[in-house]
Amino acid sequence: MRDAILLVFGIMQSIFRLILWRPDVVYANGGYVCLPVGYAAWLLRIPLVIHDADAVAGLTNRLLAPLAAKIGTGLPLEYYDYPRSKATYVSVAISSDFKKVSDEQRKKLKKQLGFDDSRPLVVFTGGGQGARQINDAVLLHYKELVSIANVLLLSGASQYDDVRALTPPDDPR
């Protein structure tokens, strides 16, 4: 009930802002805050464009897809149930700051982070829909994983204390 009230309030706020700003198009990328803005754009007849970078479409994008003028996807279209008439595979934007690194640079970086530079480094990170499941899976297989590789688990602030409590305090891996 609380979420329904917050959604209605969010739609009203979004309508006010969109009338004030008068955008030509509204872009949404699937976060929960995009839902009221997407509904407001549709109500005001402002074209809505959504982008889905996740492997599995999230609830917000599934709800907004029928209202969207265009849909961009981060993976090829066969992974999504979006209408082909609206959907286009556009990939995921990657900053030009990302550069390939040499093996020597990679080893140096591993050392700087406190890892054994002779072992592979596996980085685990999850988004809003999969972080807890990824964290749980890594923790379940932690001993096995660290026996074969350096492990870096990016848990997110909300789960950091839980994850840290389940890993050895002096374990640099």
Secondary structure, DSSP 8 states (H G I E B T S, - for coil): -HHHHHHHHHHHHHHHHHHHH--S-EEE-S-TTHHHHHHHHHHTT--EEEEE-SSS--HHHHHHGGG-SEEEESS-GGG--S-TTTEEE------TT-----HHHHHHHHHHTT--TTS-EEEEE--TTTHHHHHHHHHHTHHHHHHHSEEEEE--TTTHHHHHHTS-TT---
